[in-house]
Amino acid sequence: MDQTLSYADILKKTVQEAVVNQPRLQAIKLYPVCDTESGHFLVLATGWTKQRRMDTILFHARLVEQQIIIEEDNFEESLTQALIAGGIKKGDIVTDLEPAFISTDVRSPSPE
């Protein structure tokens, strides 16, 4: 089975369901952003809360090879737990990035 494809499907489903299942107590809208080509899955929150403008990332996960890297998970009921419940192996989820992992994943511009 192509695990990368199924992980992308689980991420997309989880992000889309998180947006639908949120209460609308204020004038804040949640938007799912699922880019399977780049491997980025986000939930954006925009709108007004009282007299203040809100534009923030509530959830951001990246699918890199056979791992899911959680960059942000600001949901009261963690979407990370929803991913595990959806079929993603707990060992394939990275929540705390170490500098060694970051350096292999992010390319720095070469000095000239």
N, C-alpha and C positions, 0 to 999 in steps of 0.2 A: 504494500500500500504506500502511496506517495504521502508521507507524513506532512511535508511542507504544505501541500494542497489542503489537507484536512485541517491543519492548524489555522491556515488562513480562513477557511470556512467557519471554524469555531470562533475565531476573533471577530470576524464580520458579524456573525449572528449575535454574539455577546454585546458588541458595541451598539448594534441596532436595537436590540431588546432593552438595553439600559436607557436609551433615549425615550422609548415608548412608555416604559414603566415608571417614569419620574413624575411626581406630582407637580402641578403648575400653580404654585402658591403666589408667585410673583410674575412680573412681566419678563421672565428670563426664558429664552428658548435654547434647547439643547440640539446639537447637530452631530450626527455621526459622520466621520470622515474615514473611509476605508480605501486605501490605495494598495491593492494586492501586488502591483508591479514593484513598488518601492518597499513594501513590507511595513507601512505605517498605518496604525489604526488609532483613531482619536475620538474623543467626545469633547466638543467645544460648547461653551456656555456664553451666550451673549444676551444683552438686554439691560434693563434698568432694575436696580434694587433700591427702593426708596429714592433718594436723590443722587444716586451714584451709578455710573455706567460700569457694566461688568463685561469683560471679554477675556476669557481664560480657558485654559485646557484643564478639563476635569480628569481625563484619562488619556494616556499615550502609551502604546505598546509598539515594539518593533519586532518583526519576525526576521531573524537572522539565522540562516542555515536551519538547524533543528532546534533552535531556542527562541523563546519569547522573552524579550527584554522589556520589563515594565519601567518606563521612565517616570510616569505619574499615575497615581491611583487615588484620587481625592473623593471617591464615593464613600458614603457612610457604610454601606454594605459593599465591601471590596469587590471590584470586578475581577481581581485576581482569583478570588475564591470561585466566582462564577465560571471562570475559564477552566479551573480544575474540575468543577462539577460538569462542565461541558465536554470533558474528555481529554484535556491536555494534562500530560504527566507533570506532577509537581516538580520533579527534577529538571524538567525542560524550561522552567520559568526562572528567570534571573531578576531579582528585585533590587539587590545592592551591587552596583557596579564597582569593580576594583580597577585601579589604574592600569593594571596589566591587560585586562579585558578591553578597556576603552582604547588603549593604544593599538590593539590589533584590529579594531573595528572602525576607527576614525582615522582618516588620512590627514596628516598635517601638511601644509604647504612647505615645499622644500625651500631653504634659504638660498638666496641668489647672491 
